[in-house]
Amino acid sequence: MVCRSVRSSMDLCRIGVAPDGQWYLGAGVGRGAWICPAEGCRSSLSIRPLERALRRRVSLDDVSHIRHLFGERDVESVVRN
């Protein structure tokens, strides 16, 4: 989503928002966005592309939370989900 490179879904991380408003990484229901797991792409996430991909409002807190999720989990395991 950030670098706009074409990759298979096996090489990307999926983020989404559960119906209760919680952000998650990996497979899930509803709209999601595919993000390149490269450090530069994860740290360059911004509001506008996320809003377009998810078709919902995204706040700075949301972007911070997504970055935090990437920091908590092993990205390699997320890519495989």
C-alpha positions as CSV (number, residue, x, y, z in Angstrom):
1,M,0.0,0.0,0.0
2,V,2.9,2.4,0.7
3,C,5.5,1.3,-1.9
4,R,2.8,0.2,-4.3
5,S,4.9,-2.7,-5.5
6,V,3.1,-5.7,-7.0
7,R,3.5,-8.8,-4.8
8,S,1.6,-11.9,-4.0
9,S,-0.7,-11.9,-0.9
10,M,1.8,-14.4,0.7
11,D,4.4,-11.6,0.8
12,L,2.1,-8.9,2.3
13,C,0.5,-8.3,5.7
14,R,-3.2,-7.8,6.0
15,I,-4.6,-5.3,8.5
16,G,-8.3,-4.8,9.2
17,V,-10.8,-3.6,11.7
18,A,-13.2,-6.0,13.5
19,P,-16.8,-5.0,13.9
20,D,-16.1,-4.0,17.5
21,G,-13.5,-1.5,16.3
22,Q,-10.4,-3.4,17.2
23,W,-7.5,-3.4,14.7
24,Y,-6.0,-6.8,13.8
25,L,-3.2,-8.3,11.7
26,G,-3.8,-11.3,9.5
27,A,-6.9,-13.0,8.2
28,G,-10.3,-11.6,9.2
29,V,-13.7,-10.6,8.1
30,G,-14.6,-7.3,6.4
31,R,-12.5,-4.9,4.5
32,G,-8.8,-5.0,5.0
33,A,-5.7,-3.4,3.5
34,W,-2.5,-5.2,2.4
35,I,0.7,-3.7,3.5
36,C,4.3,-4.5,2.5
37,P,6.1,-5.9,5.6
38,A,9.3,-3.8,4.8
39,E,10.3,-1.5,7.6
40,G,10.1,1.5,5.4
41,C,6.6,0.8,4.3
42,R,5.4,0.0,7.8
43,S,6.9,3.3,9.2
44,S,5.5,5.3,6.3
45,L,1.8,4.4,6.8
46,S,-0.4,7.4,6.5
47,I,-4.1,8.2,6.9
48,R,-5.3,8.9,3.4
49,P,-4.2,5.6,1.8
50,L,-5.6,3.7,4.7
51,E,-9.0,5.5,4.4
52,R,-9.2,4.7,0.7
53,A,-8.3,1.0,1.2
54,L,-10.6,0.5,4.2
55,R,-13.4,2.9,3.1
56,R,-13.7,4.4,6.6
57,R,-12.3,7.2,8.6
58,V,-8.8,6.6,10.1
59,S,-7.3,8.8,12.9
60,L,-3.7,9.4,13.8
61,D,-4.4,7.1,16.9
62,D,-5.4,4.4,14.5
63,V,-2.2,4.7,12.5
64,S,-0.2,4.6,15.8
65,H,-2.1,1.5,16.9
66,I,-1.3,-0.3,13.5
67,R,2.4,0.6,13.8
68,H,2.3,-0.7,17.4
69,L,0.7,-4.0,16.2
70,F,3.5,-4.5,13.7
71,G,6.0,-3.9,16.5
72,E,4.4,-6.4,18.9
73,R,4.2,-9.3,16.5
74,D,6.7,-11.2,14.4
75,V,6.0,-9.8,10.9
76,E,7.0,-13.1,9.3
77,S,4.2,-14.9,11.0
78,V,1.7,-12.2,10.0
79,V,2.8,-12.4,6.4
80,R,2.0,-16.2,6.3
81,N,-1.6,-15.7,7.8
